[in-house]
Amino acid sequence: MRRRTGLAIAGVAALAWGEWLNWRWSRALVGNSGGAVEAVVVLGYRNPQETANFINRRRVEAGLRSIVADRAHDTRVIFSGGATSGGAAEARLMADHARSVLGFEGAVLLEDRSGTTWENITNVIPMLENVDRIKIASQPAHALKARAYLRRQRPDLAEKLVRAGDYRPGEWTVLKPLLALYGLWTLRVLQADERRGPAAGIHGRGQGWLDDTWPRSSTS
């Protein structure tokens, strides 16, 4: 009985830890910028097949629910990700899913050359120059990494970062401890101030940067 109780407590603790860490990441390096023009950047995941894979479908859903109609009158959704193994670009597959499956009819822009997260940010920057608010949608850890990269490349644009809709309490709860562990591994390239939670805000730019040189995957 004690062993069973101990395992149950450990399981609940792991779920709570995963939930908390993903919540914290979703609120790091964001502010409260206002304005009528909004950009939602959806980052792709390796997709060798001819349709959007499970992770990219979830990221598209997170991106579309990041649109808040009552605060932004002009929203563009930017799908970012290049081709995997000679197939179609991740950006195009995600855009096709948004339009044909989810019925999205809003403004869409494609960035279809990126192979890493650093390149995602580098290549979408020209599409962000004239917006008031920027949201980056992915898994919370990956989105945080992308926000940190934007802060390194263009701190002026990073001042416009606001929360996306990529975290929901109770969503993917069973997987969140695993996502948290993977997130800790991927976020090891960030500076300490870039990994902090809500209290850190978007100020205090980290010193130096580590380029993103992982193999072909927009999750890196």
Backbone bond lengths (Angstrom), bond angles and torsions (degrees), N, CA, C in turn:
res aa  C-N    CA-C-N  psi(-1)  N-CA   C-N-CA  omega(-1)  CA-C   N-CA-C  phi
1 M - - - 1.465 - - 1.535 111.29 -
2 R 1.348 115.16 -44.26 1.460 117.66 -179.71 1.526 111.38 -63.99
3 R 1.327 115.19 -40.07 1.462 118.39 179.21 1.518 110.94 -62.69
4 R 1.323 115.60 -43.42 1.464 119.58 179.46 1.519 110.95 -63.35
5 T 1.329 115.55 -41.09 1.462 119.60 178.31 1.525 110.93 -64.77
6 G 1.335 115.45 -41.51 1.461 119.34 178.50 1.509 112.78 -62.21
7 L 1.325 116.17 -41.57 1.462 120.14 178.12 1.521 111.10 -64.89
8 A 1.328 116.35 -39.13 1.465 120.18 179.18 1.522 110.97 -64.38
9 I 1.331 116.07 -42.76 1.465 120.29 178.99 1.530 110.36 -64.50
10 A 1.329 115.76 -42.41 1.461 119.44 179.25 1.520 111.14 -63.48
11 G 1.339 116.45 -39.38 1.458 120.02 178.62 1.515 112.41 -64.17
12 V 1.330 115.72 -44.64 1.466 119.99 178.34 1.529 110.74 -63.28
13 A 1.339 115.67 -41.12 1.461 119.60 179.27 1.526 111.33 -62.88
14 A 1.346 117.19 -39.72 1.464 120.68 179.28 1.523 110.87 -65.14
15 L 1.333 116.10 -42.21 1.462 119.87 178.96 1.527 110.57 -63.86
16 A 1.335 116.51 -43.40 1.462 120.24 -179.87 1.523 110.89 -64.92
17 W 1.340 116.41 -39.92 1.469 120.42 178.32 1.518 111.01 -62.74
18 G 1.335 117.29 -45.79 1.458 120.58 178.73 1.517 111.93 -62.41
19 E 1.326 116.51 -41.48 1.465 121.00 179.22 1.525 110.46 -63.36
20 W 1.346 115.86 -46.47 1.457 120.19 -177.82 1.525 112.24 -63.97
21 L 1.340 116.35 -43.49 1.455 119.22 -176.61 1.522 111.13 -66.83
22 N 1.324 118.09 -41.10 1.463 120.40 176.78 1.522 110.99 -65.25
23 W 1.327 117.33 -38.89 1.469 120.89 175.77 1.522 110.58 -60.31
24 R 1.329 115.78 -45.24 1.460 120.12 -179.04 1.515 111.57 -62.96
25 W 1.322 117.47 -45.26 1.459 120.62 179.12 1.520 111.76 -60.96
26 S 1.323 117.10 -36.10 1.469 119.94 -177.53 1.517 112.25 -67.17
27 R 1.329 116.88 -16.68 1.463 121.68 -176.91 1.519 113.78 -110.60
28 A 1.321 117.00 5.39 1.460 120.55 179.78 1.529 110.68 -88.71
29 L 1.338 115.19 142.29 1.469 123.05 176.70 1.522 112.61 61.20
30 V 1.317 117.34 36.15 1.460 121.03 174.27 1.526 109.08 -127.19
31 G 1.336 114.98 156.90 1.451 121.16 179.05 1.511 111.01 -126.42
32 N 1.320 115.85 -150.90 1.465 121.57 -176.25 1.524 111.58 -131.25
33 S 1.303 117.03 39.83 1.462 120.29 -178.57 1.524 110.94 -61.11
34 G 1.319 115.07 143.41 1.456 120.90 175.56 1.513 110.46 -109.11
35 G 1.315 116.19 -172.74 1.456 120.12 178.76 1.505 112.13 126.07
36 A 1.321 115.89 164.14 1.461 121.71 -173.65 1.514 113.91 -89.66
37 V 1.330 118.01 -20.88 1.461 120.74 -174.41 1.525 109.27 -105.68
38 E 1.324 115.48 122.99 1.459 121.24 -174.26 1.518 110.46 -127.77
39 A 1.338 115.75 142.33 1.459 121.04 173.68 1.523 108.86 -121.43
40 V 1.330 115.53 131.86 1.463 121.76 175.02 1.519 107.12 -112.82
41 V 1.325 116.65 115.07 1.455 122.17 -178.45 1.530 108.38 -98.61
42 V 1.330 116.90 120.22 1.464 122.09 178.95 1.519 108.08 -106.91
43 L 1.319 116.18 120.79 1.466 121.62 -175.54 1.519 110.94 -93.31
44 G 1.331 116.54 135.44 1.450 121.47 -177.03 1.513 114.08 -85.21
45 Y 1.321 113.67 162.09 1.469 122.45 176.18 1.525 107.67 -123.15
46 R 1.323 117.62 150.71 1.473 122.14 -175.08 1.532 111.06 -44.19
47 N 1.338 115.52 126.39 1.464 120.62 -169.81 1.529 110.40 -142.83
48 P 1.345 119.29 80.29 1.462 121.30 -178.30 1.526 113.80 -76.58
49 Q 1.327 118.00 -14.06 1.458 120.33 -177.97 1.511 111.57 -83.05
50 E 1.337 116.93 176.62 1.461 121.66 -172.73 1.513 113.58 -88.01
51 T 1.302 117.97 -7.77 1.462 122.17 175.10 1.520 108.78 -128.43
52 A 1.320 116.80 164.73 1.461 120.59 -179.15 1.525 110.78 -61.91
53 N 1.327 116.37 131.72 1.455 119.63 179.53 1.533 111.04 -78.13
54 F 1.331 115.88 178.84 1.465 120.58 -174.36 1.518 112.16 -57.58
55 I 1.332 117.09 -46.99 1.460 119.63 -177.23 1.521 110.84 -66.10
56 N 1.318 117.89 -42.72 1.464 119.56 178.49 1.520 111.74 -65.27
57 R 1.333 117.72 -35.39 1.471 119.45 176.52 1.520 110.83 -62.47
58 R 1.339 116.08 -42.21 1.470 119.76 178.66 1.525 110.85 -65.85
59 R 1.326 116.98 -36.73 1.465 119.52 179.13 1.526 111.49 -68.63
60 V 1.322 116.63 -37.11 1.466 119.70 175.89 1.521 109.84 -62.51
61 E 1.323 117.21 -44.49 1.465 120.36 178.51 1.527 110.90 -59.96
62 A 1.331 116.69 -42.82 1.459 120.40 178.47 1.523 110.88 -63.25
63 G 1.330 116.45 -39.48 1.456 119.59 178.92 1.514 112.47 -64.92
64 L 1.323 116.63 -43.42 1.466 119.33 -177.32 1.521 111.85 -69.87
65 R 1.330 117.05 -34.53 1.463 117.68 178.52 1.526 111.37 -78.39
66 S 1.341 117.13 -6.53 1.460 120.74 174.29 1.524 112.00 -76.54
67 I 1.319 116.89 -14.77 1.464 120.85 -179.83 1.520 108.99 -75.06
68 V 1.313 115.36 123.13 1.468 120.52 179.41 1.519 107.86 -114.87
69 A 1.309 116.09 100.94 1.466 121.20 -170.69 1.519 112.96 -64.01
70 D 1.330 118.26 -31.86 1.460 119.09 -175.23 1.526 113.28 -79.16
71 R 1.343 117.32 -7.90 1.467 119.84 179.33 1.527 112.54 -112.34
72 A 1.305 117.19 -22.45 1.471 120.20 -178.83 1.522 109.45 -129.42
73 H 1.318 115.95 123.76 1.461 121.00 -178.74 1.527 111.49 -89.92
74 D 1.311 116.97 -16.93 1.460 121.84 -177.44 1.522 108.15 -133.97
75 T 1.317 116.78 99.22 1.457 121.26 -177.51 1.518 110.08 -116.93
76 R 1.310 115.95 131.71 1.461 121.35 173.51 1.528 108.14 -116.47
77 V 1.308 116.13 138.75 1.456 121.32 176.59 1.518 107.80 -105.15
78 I 1.308 116.31 124.40 1.462 122.02 -177.89 1.527 108.20 -109.42
79 F 1.325 116.49 115.31 1.461 121.04 176.02 1.523 107.65 -94.73
80 S 1.339 115.76 127.79 1.456 120.00 -172.97 1.519 110.84 -126.71
81 G 1.338 115.90 126.30 1.456 121.35 177.04 1.510 110.76 159.85
82 G 1.314 116.55 134.23 1.457 121.33 -179.46 1.518 113.06 -87.72
83 A 1.298 115.62 -169.33 1.465 121.68 -176.85 1.518 111.11 -81.68
84 T 1.327 115.58 148.33 1.460 122.77 175.82 1.522 109.28 -113.57
85 S 1.311 117.41 126.62 1.473 122.39 176.06 1.521 113.16 53.03
86 G 1.308 116.34 38.53 1.455 120.70 176.36 1.505 115.81 78.60
87 G 1.334 117.82 3.19 1.458 120.82 179.05 1.519 111.68 -83.42
88 A 1.324 114.97 -165.46 1.461 120.37 178.67 1.524 110.16 -70.65
89 A 1.316 116.29 153.63 1.455 121.04 179.63 1.524 110.35 -65.37
90 E 1.323 115.97 142.52 1.462 121.35 177.17 1.520 110.41 -55.44
91 A 1.315 116.81 -40.74 1.464 120.50 -178.35 1.527 111.34 -58.68
92 R 1.317 116.49 -43.86 1.458 119.99 -178.72 1.522 111.70 -68.58
93 L 1.333 116.74 -40.31 1.464 120.12 178.91 1.533 111.22 -63.49
94 M 1.329 116.63 -40.21 1.465 119.97 178.32 1.521 111.25 -67.64
95 A 1.329 116.47 -41.03 1.462 119.64 178.59 1.523 110.82 -64.07
96 D 1.324 117.26 -41.35 1.466 120.90 177.42 1.520 110.88 -60.90
97 H 1.330 116.96 -40.78 1.464 120.48 178.97 1.528 110.44 -65.68
98 A 1.333 116.60 -42.07 1.456 120.14 -179.91 1.521 111.41 -61.02
99 R 1.320 116.96 -40.91 1.461 120.28 -175.77 1.530 112.18 -83.36
100 S 1.327 117.68 -50.01 1.466 120.24 -171.34 1.516 113.17 -80.67
101 V 1.326 117.51 -31.40 1.470 120.41 -177.10 1.527 111.60 -99.79
102 L 1.327 116.61 -46.11 1.465 120.00 -176.25 1.523 113.17 -93.19
103 G 1.325 117.34 -7.09 1.458 120.78 175.27 1.515 115.09 71.89
104 F 1.325 117.84 24.50 1.458 120.37 -179.97 1.526 110.23 -71.26
105 E 1.325 116.63 131.67 1.460 121.20 -177.14 1.522 113.05 -119.95
106 G 1.317 116.88 10.10 1.449 120.32 -178.29 1.513 113.17 -81.36
107 A 1.335 115.17 -174.36 1.464 121.61 -178.70 1.524 110.50 -72.38
108 V 1.331 116.22 132.13 1.458 122.59 -178.44 1.526 109.69 -128.19
109 L 1.327 115.77 135.41 1.459 121.89 172.77 1.525 107.86 -123.00
110 L 1.326 116.56 146.62 1.460 121.49 -178.87 1.523 110.36 -115.96
111 E 1.331 115.35 134.88 1.457 122.71 170.47 1.524 104.44 -121.46
112 D 1.325 117.46 104.87 1.457 120.77 -167.72 1.533 114.34 -117.88
113 R 1.342 116.65 30.46 1.468 119.35 -178.96 1.522 113.23 -118.21
114 S 1.311 119.17 -9.44 1.459 121.65 -171.15 1.518 112.93 -78.42
115 G 1.319 115.38 143.01 1.453 121.73 174.99 1.514 113.25 -119.82
116 T 1.336 117.88 -8.39 1.467 122.43 178.67 1.526 108.26 -140.49
117 T 1.320 115.50 168.16 1.462 119.50 179.40 1.528 111.32 -65.75
118 W 1.321 116.36 -38.26 1.470 119.14 177.12 1.528 110.35 -59.32
119 E 1.331 116.26 -42.69 1.465 120.04 178.25 1.522 111.20 -68.46
120 N 1.337 117.84 -37.63 1.466 119.76 174.87 1.523 110.53 -49.71
121 I 1.334 114.74 -51.53 1.464 119.58 -176.72 1.525 111.36 -68.32
122 T 1.311 117.32 -44.84 1.464 120.60 179.06 1.526 111.28 -55.45
123 N 1.323 116.18 -43.40 1.458 120.42 -172.39 1.526 113.99 -82.85
124 V 1.329 118.44 -19.35 1.468 118.57 177.37 1.523 112.17 -91.52
125 I 1.323 117.50 -13.34 1.465 119.83 -177.85 1.529 113.02 -52.48
126 P 1.348 120.38 -43.95 1.467 118.38 178.56 1.529 113.31 -59.44
127 M 1.324 117.94 -23.74 1.457 121.72 179.57 1.527 112.47 -84.94
128 L 1.321 116.55 -5.10 1.467 120.96 -175.62 1.523 112.93 -109.05
129 E 1.310 117.22 -2.59 1.463 120.44 -170.61 1.528 113.78 -59.42
130 N 1.314 117.41 -35.85 1.466 119.73 -171.83 1.523 113.69 -112.26
131 V 1.325 117.42 23.45 1.464 119.48 179.19 1.521 110.01 -100.04
132 D 1.328 114.96 160.95 1.462 121.09 180.00 1.524 112.41 -95.40
133 R 1.327 115.30 -30.58 1.461 119.90 -178.09 1.526 109.34 -137.53
134 I 1.331 116.08 143.88 1.459 121.62 -178.68 1.522 109.26 -127.53
135 K 1.330 115.93 129.53 1.459 121.74 175.01 1.531 107.75 -121.95
136 I 1.320 116.23 138.40 1.454 121.02 177.21 1.521 108.38 -117.87
137 A 1.332 116.66 122.02 1.458 122.15 -174.50 1.519 111.19 -111.44
138 S 1.318 115.35 127.72 1.456 124.24 175.77 1.521 105.64 -170.27
139 Q 1.355 119.11 -159.96 1.450 118.93 164.20 1.526 107.64 -67.66
140 P 1.360 118.51 149.07 1.466 119.93 -173.91 1.518 115.17 -52.48
141 A 1.336 118.36 -42.62 1.465 119.66 -179.30 1.525 111.00 -65.80
142 H 1.324 116.46 -43.47 1.465 120.28 -179.66 1.523 110.90 -65.58
143 A 1.331 116.98 -40.77 1.465 120.14 178.31 1.523 110.71 -63.82
144 L 1.336 117.04 -38.93 1.463 119.98 177.17 1.523 110.67 -62.50
145 K 1.310 116.72 -42.86 1.463 120.40 178.14 1.525 110.39 -59.11
146 A 1.326 116.86 -43.17 1.463 120.57 179.12 1.523 111.25 -65.41
147 R 1.336 117.70 -38.89 1.468 119.75 177.86 1.527 110.54 -64.59
148 A 1.326 116.18 -39.00 1.467 118.97 177.42 1.524 110.91 -63.45
149 Y 1.324 116.52 -39.08 1.455 119.90 178.45 1.535 111.34 -66.45
150 L 1.327 116.98 -36.62 1.464 118.94 176.15 1.522 110.02 -65.44
151 R 1.319 117.16 -38.99 1.457 120.26 179.00 1.516 110.95 -64.60
152 R 1.322 117.60 -34.40 1.459 120.55 178.25 1.522 111.43 -71.93
153 Q 1.321 116.49 -40.74 1.462 120.25 -175.40 1.523 112.66 -81.85
154 R 1.334 115.68 -42.64 1.464 120.10 -176.67 1.527 109.73 -142.34
155 P 1.329 117.57 81.61 1.466 119.74 -178.98 1.518 113.73 -59.40
156 D 1.330 116.95 -26.59 1.467 118.93 178.27 1.528 110.86 -66.98
157 L 1.333 117.17 -40.69 1.458 119.71 177.01 1.522 111.44 -72.06
158 A 1.326 117.25 -32.60 1.464 120.73 179.35 1.524 111.68 -62.36
159 E 1.322 117.10 -24.73 1.461 120.12 175.90 1.532 111.83 -63.21
160 K 1.333 116.74 -16.80 1.470 121.07 -178.03 1.527 112.67 -95.93
161 L 1.319 117.93 1.76 1.458 120.69 -178.94 1.518 111.72 -68.98
162 V 1.326 115.24 134.59 1.459 122.31 174.10 1.529 108.27 -132.77
163 R 1.316 116.03 169.77 1.458 120.33 -177.69 1.519 112.05 -65.81
164 A 1.330 114.97 139.67 1.462 121.68 171.68 1.526 108.93 -96.70
165 G 1.324 115.81 -178.49 1.463 120.36 -179.05 1.512 112.38 -100.62
166 D 1.340 116.88 36.09 1.463 119.03 -175.88 1.521 113.46 -90.30
167 Y 1.318 118.23 -0.62 1.464 121.07 173.70 1.522 109.95 -121.70
168 R 1.319 115.46 130.07 1.457 122.12 172.22 1.521 108.75 -135.32
169 P 1.338 118.06 131.55 1.469 119.47 178.07 1.529 110.35 -58.36
170 G 1.315 116.10 133.60 1.449 120.58 176.81 1.512 115.41 83.90
171 E 1.323 118.08 -6.34 1.463 121.10 178.53 1.525 109.39 -86.53
172 W 1.318 117.48 128.85 1.457 122.99 -178.21 1.536 110.94 59.86
173 T 1.336 118.03 29.93 1.461 120.95 -173.47 1.517 112.77 -54.85
174 V 1.323 117.29 -45.27 1.458 120.62 -177.13 1.526 110.97 -64.76
175 L 1.331 116.78 -31.99 1.466 120.43 -178.10 1.526 113.00 -87.74
176 K 1.324 117.91 -13.07 1.458 119.45 -172.88 1.530 114.27 -63.34
177 P 1.338 120.53 -34.58 1.472 116.97 173.58 1.524 112.71 -60.24
178 L 1.338 117.38 -39.99 1.460 120.26 177.44 1.523 110.78 -67.83
179 L 1.334 116.67 -41.62 1.463 120.23 177.12 1.524 110.94 -62.95
180 A 1.338 115.86 -35.39 1.459 119.90 178.84 1.528 110.62 -66.88
181 L 1.322 117.31 -43.38 1.459 120.56 178.15 1.528 111.22 -62.60
182 Y 1.331 115.86 -44.96 1.461 119.64 178.40 1.527 110.47 -65.04
183 G 1.325 115.72 -38.49 1.458 119.71 178.41 1.514 112.61 -62.77
184 L 1.325 116.90 -41.81 1.466 119.64 177.25 1.519 111.22 -59.68
185 W 1.327 116.04 -38.31 1.464 120.16 179.21 1.524 111.02 -67.34
186 T 1.325 117.35 -45.01 1.464 119.98 -177.49 1.521 112.15 -71.58
187 L 1.324 117.39 -28.36 1.466 120.69 -177.38 1.522 113.26 -85.00
188 R 1.323 117.17 2.25 1.460 119.51 -179.19 1.525 111.92 -64.35
189 V 1.330 118.44 -17.44 1.468 121.08 179.98 1.523 112.13 -81.10
190 L 1.335 117.45 -7.43 1.462 120.26 -177.86 1.517 111.49 -89.21
191 Q 1.322 115.09 155.81 1.452 121.08 173.79 1.528 109.40 -74.18
192 A 1.333 116.52 159.53 1.461 120.97 -176.97 1.531 111.56 -58.26
193 D 1.326 117.24 -41.40 1.462 119.18 -177.71 1.530 111.88 -70.03
194 E 1.325 117.45 -20.19 1.454 120.87 178.67 1.522 112.23 -80.06
195 R 1.334 116.97 -22.02 1.459 120.91 -177.45 1.515 113.25 -93.78
196 R 1.317 117.76 -4.28 1.450 119.87 -175.73 1.510 112.07 -69.12
197 G 1.318 114.50 162.96 1.460 121.27 -177.25 1.505 113.49 -83.71
198 P 1.337 118.12 -155.21 1.452 123.09 -171.16 1.513 114.82 -55.76
199 A 1.340 118.35 -34.19 1.454 119.50 -175.03 1.516 112.91 -66.28
200 A 1.336 117.30 -22.29 1.460 120.38 -176.28 1.512 112.28 -74.40
201 G 1.337 117.61 -26.47 1.442 120.54 -178.20 1.513 111.63 62.72
202 I 1.329 116.82 -150.09 1.458 119.77 -178.70 1.516 111.26 -116.03
203 H 1.333 115.97 15.45 1.455 118.64 -176.82 1.519 110.56 -99.14
204 G 1.311 117.06 171.40 1.455 121.17 178.99 1.509 112.71 75.15
205 R 1.313 117.36 65.08 1.456 121.97 -175.95 1.523 111.25 -58.43
206 G 1.327 116.93 134.07 1.460 122.16 179.09 1.522 110.90 -65.67
207 Q 1.328 115.66 149.21 1.452 120.07 -179.58 1.525 110.08 -87.46
208 G 1.330 116.23 130.61 1.463 121.35 177.77 1.517 111.94 74.60
209 W 1.337 115.54 176.58 1.456 119.22 177.12 1.514 109.65 -156.07
210 L 1.318 114.58 155.67 1.456 121.31 175.26 1.509 108.03 -112.89
211 D 1.308 116.86 120.18 1.455 119.60 -177.37 1.524 110.46 -66.15
212 D 1.329 114.89 155.01 1.456 122.30 -176.89 1.519 108.50 -93.04
213 T 1.311 118.11 104.05 1.458 120.52 -173.76 1.512 112.64 -121.47
214 W 1.337 117.83 24.04 1.450 120.47 179.72 1.510 110.70 -72.01
215 P 1.347 118.52 161.47 1.476 121.41 -179.42 1.511 112.19 -59.54
216 R 1.303 116.38 164.69 1.436 126.90 -174.67 1.531 113.72 -44.83
217 S 1.308 114.93 98.20 1.453 120.98 175.87 1.509 107.87 -173.25
218 S 1.334 117.06 130.50 1.450 119.92 -179.69 1.511 111.80 -76.40
219 T 1.322 119.37 0.97 1.450 120.46 175.95 1.507 112.43 -85.55
220 S 1.308 118.05 -10.11 1.457 119.59 -174.89 1.516 111.58 -76.01
